[in-house]
Amino acid sequence: MKTKTVELKDQGFAGASCNELLRHVYVEWMNNYLTVELFAEHNELTVVDAQVLLDLGRSAMQRNDREEVTA
């Protein structure tokens, strides 16, 4: 599978699908944050919204992993 990069632009992310953005957010959280609370604070989100976003990212990662195994 070809790896796609997500590029941050002034207007947002370029060249990425919603699932790719969710995976990017989830990986960013996994690599750089110890708590959902800190992630929420740094991204100006409520803790509830941050948790929902991360749950969606986790689901996108799991779905992507399953697709790669079956491909």
Secondary structure, 3 states (H helix, E strand, C coil): CCCCCCEEECCEEECCCHHHHHHHHHHHHHHHCCCHHHHHHHCCCCHHHHHHHHHHHHHHHHHHHHHHHHC
